[in-house]
Every structure is written in structure tokens, then in C-alpha cells.
Amino acid sequence: MSYNQALSAYRETRVRTASQGSLIIMLYDEAIKQIGEAIALNDDNFSKEPARIERFNNFILKSQEIITELMASLDLEAGGEIAKNLLSLYTYFNQQLLEGNIEKNTTKLVFVRDMMEQLRAAWAEIVNTAAAPQVQRNAPAGINIAG
């Protein structure tokens, strides 16, 4: 088995066995990575190399697909106001990415990436808090075996 096949198998297993919260964090991680890759491409030589423009576009499209997946994962009935606010925010992110892609404006991309990083941190805190064992308050006293 080659390294790439092993890595692919590991990633697939990681996704299949992840909790719902962990999957959301993975989506955020990948969207942030894709936006970062697009930002890194946009420098002084950007417009001189058509291949870079295509790669820039592909990074933005991938991040938009991920945000759309995050939108689809929202349960608007059970999530209440928070889910509705996230839906509005994700819609805004996709709009900003679209405009940033058309205008080749990294300021809009940086804004979305930074906001996604903040949301990712909040999700990570929620997932870690939910996964942490609950401390039992008023634990029963131990048995005195010394007599």
C-alpha cells in the first residue's frame, strides 16, 4: 500500500468514525484551509499567470461548497434562533466569497476566513466541553477499611 493510499484510508476512517461535532470542525478546518490557499495565491504576479487565477477560483468554489454543506447540516427547527443566525451568516460568507472571487479581492476572503476561525474555535469548545467527563459533585465518601 502506497503512502497516498494509506493516508486516504486513514482520512476516510477518521471521517466515518467522527462525531457530528467533530465533522463540523473538520468542515471548518477545510474551508479555512481552502480560503487561505486562495489568499496566498493572490500576490503581485497573480494576474500574469492564468493558471493561478483558475486555482484561486477552485479554492474559493471548494470553500463555498463546504459552507453550503454547513448550511445543509443546520436543523432550523431544533436549532432555533442560533441555527437561523448561522444560516444568515453562512449565506453572507458565500456572498462575500463570490464577490471576492469575482473582484479578486482578498480583503473579503480574509474577513470570511477570520470569522470562520472564530466560529471553528467556538465549535471546538462546545465539542470539547460535551466530550469532557462530567465531574460528580457530592461524591459518596469512601469506605473506611482501616476500622
ABEGO torsion letter per residue (X at the ends): XBAAAAAAAAAAAAAAABBAAAAAAAAAAAAAAAAAAAAAABBAAAAABAAAAAAAAAAAAAAAAAAAAAAAABBAAAAEAAAAAAAAAAAAAAAAAAAAAAAGBAAAAAAAAAAAAAAAAAAAAAAAAAABBBBBBGBBBBBBAAX
